């Protein structure tokens, strides 16, 4: 009898899912698309172009509208990743997005979440299995995940490129891709049952750096209404000025000019039309170049440095969740590839901090050789992730919008260790491996619920979830999310204050 009742339930669920799914094809501004119906009742639309292929003459230009097509496009395969090292399924033609929805009709008006993947702006893709959007769709969210140009394709600045630009700028093409994707969402997501007036952007690591950027640029104003930044990756070296030294790094144009000149010289390429020479380089040749990626303060996308924009309060003010994992640096610092002794660590810190060291030597030099590794993990965690995370939390807390901080503490592979960089991803998307423990599935359901609730209402709180305090600048209140879920305050406040002081002093001295 139980089996029969279960069978009836399954048949009813399947029938209702088919009956009340989004009617296909979905009509977009560029054509019609059809997706794939999953067993859960979710519909997946994979590989929808949100911009024209950025190839040929469109390489190193702002993204253009997608090329219209006739008939119904079958959106049932993941798109290629953008150009990067070590990925076989990639292409320079990569500006595609995926959509997951369980809306019963185009009038469902569900909240929309737009995912921006990490990878140091040099690797990653929206096709990575961890980023599957099915669980968010089951949680009454329309989930959109986007690709964007990376490496030299997304971040190349060069005087010749600036010279041909109507705005007189170059670089930041990856950020322009984000903006184009959000414009596509504004114009098309209603067809998937999404509400274009309730869009939450979220990203991790470099994707968190992209969220940081979208919060800062006036070009994104009004395109999103909430933001979640996971492990925001912004350092003193991945923000540059377009044409001048910024106190920490050479100008973006000079870096691009050096990289291109070296490659053209290596290939023996000459000619008066430098832009033609640059665009004649193959994608593989461009990937061989040594070009650092960075946000570029260009006077157009970023009128000032994002840090200045946040400090003066001219950023895009929206409800915000931002946080880190408590052991981010475990992902980057290897015990056999760091300092072995306190003396080595101290010498390196003295050289790095110089006359502006202040109390930093006490904080980031170990007391014993046995603790050197842990201190290196702390320094990486604080300087790469915790500091920029606190920057946007503090900026938003000074507006009328609420912000919420989290500290993720779970390590799936080693429960006795802190949580390394990127560990929270499979919990956020609720895409844990089938071998995960029951307690990990509970954490995944909780954080997925928190994120979905925030997208729906602007707060992660509802009566069914553990209460999460609003962030307060003085107490730096936050939610600890792990095996134990609790409220905390003032995570590494002294260390972050001293890092802020150091970078401020050094930057001002070099201007």
N, C-alpha and C positions, 0 to 999 in steps of 0.2 A: 504493500500500500504506500509506504514512504517513497519507494522508487517511482511508482506511478505518479504520485503527487509531484515529485521532483521533476519528472519528465514533462508534466503539464506546465509547471512553472517555467521551465526552460523554453518550451515551445511558445508560451505566452510572451515571454521576454523578447524572444527573437521576432515574433510577429509585431509587437508594439514598437520594437526598435526600427523595423523596416517601414512600418506605417507612418511613424512620426519623425523620420529622419529628414535632414535638409533635402529639398527636392533638387535633383541633379538634372542637367548641368547647372553650375553656378555661373552667372554672368558677371564678368569683370569689366573694367574699363578697356582692357585689351583683347577680350575674347571670352570664350566659355571653357570651363574646366570640369572634369569629372574625377572623383577620387575613388577610394577603396573603402568598403564597409567592413569594419572589424567585428569579431564575434561579440565584443562587449557592447556593440551598438554605436561606438565611436566611428566617425568617418575621418579618414586621413587623406589629405591632399598634399602630395609630395612633389617638389620640383616645380613650383610656379614661378615664372620670371617676374621680378619686380622692377627690373631695369633692363635696358638694352645690353647686349654683350659688350663689356668694356675692352674691346680689342681694336687693333688697327688704329685709326685716327682717334678713337674714343679712349685709348689707353691714356691714363693720367689726365682725365677730364672728369668733371662732375657727372654722376650717373644721369643717363637720359631715360625717358619713358620706355617701357618695354615695347618691342615690336609687335603690333597687332597680328593676330592669326585668324584664319578662317576655320569654321567647324569647331568640334569639341576636342580640346586638348586633354589627353589622358594624364592626369597628375598622380601617377602611381609608382614612381621610382624616385629614390633619393637623388638629389642633384650632386654633381661633382664638387669636391672641396675647392676652395680658391688655392692659388699656387703656394706651395710650401715644400719643405724638404721631407722626404721619407713617406710620401703619400702617393700611391699609384693611381688612385681615382681622383684626379684633380684636373683643373682646366683654368685658363685665364677667363673663359666664359663661365662664370660661377655665381652670378647675382640672382639666386633663386631662394625661395623660402618654402617652408612647410606649414601646413595648418591642420590642427586636430580639433574636431568639434563634435559635440553630442547634442547640439541644439535641435529641438523638435521642429523648428521652422525658422525662416529667415527673420521672423519678427521676435525671436526669443530674447534679443537684447542682452546677451550674456557679457560679463566682463571679459576683457581681452588681455592676455599677457604676451609680451614680445620678448623672446629669449635671445641674448647676445652671448655667444660662446667665448671662452677664454682661449689661452694659448700664446700669450706674450705678443699678440698681433703678428705672430709669425706662423702659427699652426692652429689646427682645430677645424671643425666643420659642424653644421647643424645636423649632419647625418650620423653622428656618434650615437651608438645605442643608448647610452645613459640619458641622452636628451630626448628620448621618446616622449611625446606629449600626451599619450593616452590617459595616464592617471590624472593629469590636470583636467582633461576634457571630462572625465568621469566625475570630477569635482566641480562641474558646472562652470568651467572656464574655456574660452576659445584660446588655444595655445598656438602661437606663431613663433617659429624659429627661423633665424635669418643667417645667411652667409654674408661675408663682406671681404673686400680686398685686403690683403695682408702683404707683409714684406715690402719690396720695392714697388709693387703694384698699388699698395694702399698708402704708402708713406713717403714716396719720393718727392722731395722738393728740389728745385733746380732753377737758376735764373732764367733759362730759356722757357721753362714751363710757366714761370710767373709772368714772363713777358707776353705770352700769348693769352693769358687769362684775363677776362674782362675786369676781374677784381684785383689783378696784379699779384696773385698769390698762387702757391702750389703746395702739394702735400695734403694731408688730412683726408685723402679720398675714402679711407675706411669709415671715417665719421660721416662724410657725405652719403655713403652707402646706407648707414644707419638711418639718416634723415629720410632718404628716398624710400626705405622700407616702411618707415612710419607714415609717410605720405600715402604709400600704397594701402596700408592698413586703414587709414582714415577714409580712403575712397572706395575700398572694396570689402572690408571685413563684415559689413552688415549682411552681405550675401551668405555668409557662413553662420549667421545668427549672433554675431558679435556686435557690441555697442561701441561705435567709434568715439564716443564721448566718455568712455571709461577704459582707458588703455594704461596698463602698467608695464614699464620696461624693467627687465631684470637681467643681470649678467654676473659672471664670476671671473675673478682675476683680471686679465686684460678686458674681459667683458664688463667687469666692474669698473675698470678704467674708462670704458666706453660710456657706461652710465654716468660716471663722474663728468665726462666730457659733455654729454647731452644735458646734464643739469646746468652746465656752465654756458653753453652756446645759445645766443638769442635765436639762432636759426631753427632750433627745435621747440621753441616756445609754442605751447598749445597742442603739440603733437602727442603728448602723453600727459597723464594725470596723476600717476603715482610711480614710485621708483623703488627697486630693491637692488642694492649693491652688495654682492658677496665677495669678500676678500679683495676690496678695491686695490688695484695695483697701480700706484703712482709713486715714482721716486724722483729724486732731484735730477736724474739723468734721462728720464723718458719724457720730459717736457722741454722743448727748445724754442728759440725765437726763429722766425723765418730767415732773417738776413743779418742778424747781429748776435754776438756772444751774449748769453743770458746770465753770466756769472758762474755757471757750472759747466756748460757744454758749448761747443762751436755752433754756429748757425746751421739750421737745417739745409739751407741752400748750399753752403760750402761743403757739407757732408755729402750731399747728393752729387754735387759737381765733381768732387774728388772720386766718388765711386764710379760714376759714368765715365770720366776721363780715363781712369785706370783700365776699365773694361774695353773701351774703344781702342786705347793704345795697345792693349794685349792682343786684340783681334786685328790690329793693323787697319782700322777703319778711319778714314779721313773724308773730309768734304765740308763744304761751307754750311750746309743745312744740318745743324746739330740736332734739331728736333726730329728730322727725318731719320738721321742716324740712330737716335735713341729708340724711335718706334720701330725701326727695322731689326733691332735686337730681338732674338727669340726669347720666349718665356724662360727657357732653360738657362740661357746666358744671363738673364737678369737675376735668376736665382743663385747664380755663382758669385754675384757681387757681395761684398761685405758692407752692408748698409744698416746702420742702427735705426730702429723704429722709434718714433716719438710723436706725441702731440705737438703741434706747431702753432705757436702764438703768432698769428698772421695779420691781426687787425680786422679780419673779416669773420671767419668762423669763431675765433676767440679775439674779441677786441682788446683784451688784456689777458694775462696769465689766468688760468682757472683759479689759482690760489687767491689772486687779487679780486677776482669776481666774487668768490665766496666770502672773502673778508669784508667787502663793501656791501654785500647783500643784494647784488643785482642778478643773482642766479635765478633759474626757474624754480619757484617755490611750489613743491608738491609734497604730500605725505611720503615718508621715506622709511624703509627698513634698511639697515646696514649693519654688517658685523663681520667677524673673522672666526677662524678656527684657532683653538688655543695653542696649537703647535705648528703653525703654518710652515715654519722654517725646516721642519723635519723632511719636507719634500725636496729641499734644495741643498741642505748642508749634509754632506756625507762624512761619517766619523773618520774615514781613512783619507779624506781629502781636505781636511781643515787643519788648524794649528794643533800641535801635539802638546805644547807647554804654555804655561801662563806667560813666560817671557816672550815667546813668539807672538802670542795674541796681543800683549801689551805693546810691543814694538810696532805692530801693524796698526793698532788703534791710535798710537801717538802720531804716526806718520799721516794717518787719514784725517784725524781731527785737528791736528796742529794747535795753533794758538787759541782756537775756539773750543777746546776740549771741555773745559769746565768740569762738571761732575760726570761726564760721559765715561771717563775711564773707570770710575768706581762702579758704574752700572753695567758696562759691557767688557770688562776684563775680569776673568774668573779669579777666585781666591785660591784654587788648587788646580793642578793639572787634570784631575778627574772631572772637573766641572767645566772645562773649556768648551766641550762640544755643546752642552746645554746653553751656555751663554751665547754661542754663535747662533743657535736656533732662535733664541730670544731676540737677538739683534736683527736677524733677517725678518722675523715676524713683525717686530715693531716698526722698522724703518721702511719696509716694503708695503705693509698691509694695514697695520693697526693705526699708524699715523694718518694716512689719507682717509681711512674710514672715519676716524674721529673728526677730521676736518669737515667732511660733508655733514656729519651728524650735528656738529656745533653750528654750522651755517644754517641748517634747516631749523634747528631749535630756536633760532632768533627770529624766525618768521611766525606767521599764524598757523602754520601746518605742523601736525604732530610727527615726530620721528621716533623710531624704535630701534634699539641696538640689541644684537644677539652675540653670544659667545658659544660656538659649537664645540663640544668636548668629546665626541665619540670617535673611536678608531676601530673600524670594522675588522681590520686584519690583526690588530694587537690591542685588545681592550684595556691593557694595562698602561698603554702609552697615550700621549696626548694626540689630538686630532691634527693630521698634517694638511697641507694645502690640497684643495680639491676634494677632500674626503666627504664633504657635505653634499656633493652633487647628486649621488645616487639616492640620498635620503630626500632631497628636495623634489626630485622627479619621481620618487617612489619606484625606482628601478633597481632595487637591490638584487644581488644574485639569489637564486632559489635556496642556496645553502645558508642564508643569513639567519641569525637567531631570532626568536620571537620578539625579544626586546628591541632588536634593530628594526623590525617591521613596525613596531609601535612608534619608534622615533620617526621613521619615515612617514607614517600616516599623520603624525602630529605636525611635522614641519610642512608637509604638503598642504595640510589643512590651514596652517597659519598663513602660508603664502596665498592660497586661494581666497581665504577670508579677507585678507588685506586687499586683494584685487577687487573684491566685491564691495567692501565698505570703507576702505581707507584705514582700517585698524585690524590687527591680527586677532583681536579679542572677540569672542562670543561666549555664551554661557556654557558651551560644551568643552572649551579649551582652557588650560591653565592660564591664569591672568598674567598678562605681559605689560609691564609698566611703560609709560611714556618716557622717553629719554629726557633727562634733566642735565644741563651743562655742569652744574655744581657737583652733583652726585654721580654723574655718568651712569645712570641706572640702565640695566640691561637684563635680558633673559638668558639664563644659562640653559642650553638645550643639549641633552645627552641622556644617559641612563637616569640621572637625576635632573629634573626640570625645576628650576628655582630662579629667584631674582637675585641679581648681584649689583655691585656698584664699583666704580673707580678701578677699572682694569688697567693696571700698569700706568697709572696717571703720572707719577713722578718721571718715569722714563720718557713718556711721550712729551711731557712738558719740556724736558731737557733737549730732546731731539728737535722740537719746534724752535727752541731758543738757538740751538746750534745752526740749523739750516737758515734761519732768519739772519743771524749774524754773518754767516759766511756769504750768503747771497748779497746782502747789503754791502759787504766790503768789496765785492768784485764787480759791482754794477758800474 
